[in-house]
Amino acid sequence: MPLCFHLTPPPVIPRKLPITVDVPSRSLTVNLRAFPLSGEQAAAAAMASNSVRVAAAQMTSVNDLAANFATCSRLVKEAASAGAKLLCLPESFSYIGARDGDSVKVAEPLDGPIMKQYCSLARESGIWLSLGGFQERGCDDAHLCNTHVIVDDGGNIRSTYRKIHLFDVDVPGGRVYKESSFTEAGKDVVAVDSPVGRLGLTVCYDLRFPELYQQLRFQHGAQIMLVPSAFTKITGEAHWEILLRARAIETQCYVIASAQAGQHNEKRESHGETLIIDPWGTVVGRLPDRTSTGITVADIDFSFIDSVRTKLPIAKQRQPIEFWKSSSL
């Protein structure tokens, strides 16, 4: 199993050397569950041990539900075998349509057969799953919700977040996107406890709106930001890693950004570059190939989170929103 060691620690703050692991496609399934725990109990147990392993996936979804599920199943088994307690799959993990409107046609409620498959996969593999960007049926036949679903290792849906910021953009040098034409925007900020800490849930284009991440950190106590995405090739090359590292630094959280990668069809290509970033802004997990299918693995170090937040106490120093309102000219 190849290892990639980052041997230069960040300045000022000592920490363990981060390790990323690229897992081969064939691996044994290891069920790491001994007893079922609530999210709060699992989070407390993880923090007591100071570190816990996570994995982030990279894939190229297509307009074939069965083929995508087969890919996800392999990635889930690889993550479980690597000792990960949580695997994060990218936005649109289950389906990317070849034509406009295809995603709405396959949209289902969260208790439908597609999501049940993934819940069963989590249960059988004994691992929590972040399923970011599921096509959940909307209020009518013409709309869906872009929904981030957290499933525990018993196959139960623990939390859901519906994407707030919709991708209505004329990409420079690319195509025009109008996600709001078929997607209902979410309204709620969502964080949830898990075996790897308290998760802040977001999806893709949310990344450009730091207010959401500030809310997740300072109002909802997030320790890890999840950013499942399908960034375009053009915007990804320009902004992807910069934005992710900025969100990690300014919130002092780990960021797990699982990405769609490569050519999905003749009209759509994604940037890829799945990353795991620590609270100092250091990349601690990255696949060697930006567009390949696979996982990267890293350890969440709770003592390092505490160290960064203690030495740079921005939570105590930041001004409340009322301060800025009163100081505006």
N, C-alpha and C positions, 0 to 999 in steps of 0.2 A: 504494500500500500504506500504510494508516494506521499511524502510529507513536505510541506513548504513552511520553513521556519522564518519568521520575521525577527531578526536578531538585534535590531536597534530599538531599545525602549524609548518611549516618549520622554521629553525633558521634564524635570522637576519631580514628577510623580512616579515612584517605583511601582513595578507591577510584574506579574508573571509574563513570560514570553508567550505570545499568541501562536497557536498552531492551527493551520487549516489542513483539511484532509480531503483529497479527491478520491471518492470511493469507486472501485471498479464495478462494472455493470452486473457481475455475478456475485452474489453474497448471500449468506444465510440469514434467515429471519430470527431475531432474538427478542423474546417478549420480556421486557424489563419490569413489568408490573408485578408487584407482590400483593399489595392490597389497594383497593380503590380509595382515593383520597379526594376530598373536596378541593376546589381550586385554591382556597385560602390555606388549607393544610399542606397541600403540595408546594405552594410558594414558600411557606414557612420552613418546610423540610429542606427545600433547595437552598435557601439563604443560610440555614444552619450549617450546611456543608460547604458554603462559600462559592461553589461553582457548579454549573450544570451545562450539559452539552446541547447545542441546537444545530439544526441543519437548514440550509436554504437551497431550493431547487431552481434549475434553469431548464427550460423546455421550449419546444416549438409546437404549439397547439394548432390543430387543423379543424376542418369541418367534419369531423368523425368522432362522435362521442366514445365509441368503443376503443378506437385507437388511442385517444387521449387518456382514457382510464387505464389502459394497459401500460402506458408510459408512466403515469402517476403511481401505479401499483409497484412498478419496479423501483422508482425513486423512494417510495415510502419504505420498502423493504431494505434498501441500501442504508437509509437514514437510521432505521431501527437497529440494524446490524452494527452501525458505527457508534451506537450508544446514545443517540440523540433522543431527548425527551419531547422535542417539538420539531416538526418539519413544516417549513413555510413553502407553499406552492404559489406560483405567480397568478396575476390577474388573468381571467379567462382560461384557467387551467383546463376546464372541461370542454371548452368549445370556442373556436374562432371561425366565424362564417366566411364564406367566399364572396357573398353578395350582401349588399345592404338589406337589412331586415331579417337575415337568417337567424341572428341571435334572439330576436323577439319570438320567432317561431319555436325555438327549442326551450324557451324560458319555462321554468316550473316552480311551484311552491317549494318551500324548504322541506316539506314532508313528502315530496315526490320521489320517484324512483332513482333519479340521478344522484341527488344528495344522499339518499339512503345507501347507495353503493359506496360512497366515500366514507360515510359513518361506519359501515361494516368494515371497510378497509382499515380505519383507525383502530377499531376494536380488535380485529384479528392480528394486527401488527403491534398492538400495545403502545401506541404513540399518539400524542396530541398533533392535530393538524390545523394549520392556518390555511384556509381555502379562500384566497382573496380574489374577489371579482367574479362571483358566481352569478349567472343569469337567473335571478329570481323573478317570477311572474309579478307584473305590476298591477295597477288598478284597473287596467283594461287590456284588450288584446293587442293594442298598439304600443304598449310600454312595458319596460322591465325595470328592476332595481339592480344596480351593480353592487352586490352584497358580499361583504367580507365575513366569512363564517368561521368560528372557532369550534372545533370538535375535540372532545377529550378522548382519552385512551379507552374509555368504555363505549365509545361510539355515540355519545350524547352531544347535542349542540349546546355549547356553554354560553355563546354570545354571538350577536350579529351587529354589523355596522353597515349602513347603506351610504355609499359614496356621496359626499356633500358637493364637491367641486367637479363639475362635469366638463369634459374636454370639448369645448367649442372653440376651435382654433384653426386659423389659416396658416399652416406650417410653412415657413419660408423655404422655397425650393421644393415643396412637397404638396400634398393634397389638403383639401379642406375637410375638417372633421366637425360634426355637429351631434355630439353625444346626447344633448338635451332633446333632440328630435324623437328619440325613442326610449329615453331613460328618465325616471323620476329621481330628483335629487333628494338625498337624505337630509335629516335635520338634527340628528343627535350625535353628540360626542361620546365615544364608547371606549372604556378601558375594562379589562377583566383580569382576574388573578389566574395564574397557571403554575405548573411545576417549574417553569423557568423564570418566574417573576411576574410582575404586573405588566400586561401588554397594552399598549396604545394602538388602536386599530385605525388604519387609513388605507387608501387605495390610490395608487398611481398619481394622477394630476393633483391630488391633495398636497403632494410634496412641495408644490410651489407656493403654498399658503402657510407660512410659519405660525400664524395665530393658532391654528388647529393644534400644532405640536406643543405650543406654549400652554394651551389649555390642558392637554393630556398630561404634561409633566407637572405643572404647578397647581392645577385644580383637581386632577384625577390620579396623581401619584404614579404615573407610568415610569417603568424602569427600562422597558424595551419598546421601541417603535417598530411596528411592522408596516412595510411599504410594498406590498405585492403590486407588480406593475407590468405594463406592456408599452414602454416608452417607444416612440418612433425612432428610427435610425438617426434622423437628422437632429432631433432635440436631445436624444440620448448622448450622441457624440459631443454635443456642446455643453450639456448641463447636468447630466445624470449623477456622476460621482461628486461633483462640486456641491450640488444641492443636498445629497445624502450626508456628506461629511459635515455640512453646515448644520443640518438638523441634529446630528449627533452631538456636535460641540455645544450648540446653544441650549440644548435641553439636558446635556450631561447624561444621555441615555445610550444604550446600545441601539443600533438600527439594523434591522434585518430586511434586506431588499431583494426579494426573489423576482426574477425577470423572465419575460418571454424573450425569445431570441431567434433571429434568422427570418427566413422567408416563409410566411404562412400560406400565401397564395400570390397570384400575379399582382394584386393591388396592395398588399400589406407586408411590411417587413419591420421587425422589432430590433431594438438596439442590443438587448441582452445585458451581459456584465452583472450577474448576480453578485451581491456584496454583503458582507457582515462587517459592521464598523463599531468600534468601541466608543465609550464616552469622551475619550480624548481626541477622537476624530481619526484614529488609526484604522486602516483596513486590516481586519484580522481573518477574513475569509473571502476568497475569490477563486473562481474556476480558472484554470490556465488558458482555456479557450473561451473567448467572450460569447460565442454563439453555439457552443456544444450543449448537449443534453447531459445533465449530471447534477451532483450536489456538492456543496462545500460545507464544511463542519467547523465550528468554533465553540469555545467554552465561554459562557457568561460568568464573569467573575464579580460577585456581589461586593466583595471587599474593595475591588477597584472602583466600582460605582461610588461607594461610600467615600473612598479616598479623594476622588476627583471633586465630589460635592463638598467635602469638608475643606479642602485647600482652596477651592474657588467657590465661595458660598453665595452664588448668585440668587438662590432662592430667598435668602434673607435681604439681599441688597436691591433686588428689583423693585421698581415702583409700581403700585397698583394702578389700574386703569383710571381711577378717579384723579390721580396726580396729573396725568397727561391731559385729561379734560380741563382741569383748572388752570393748567399752565399754557394752554393753547392761546395764541393771539387772536 
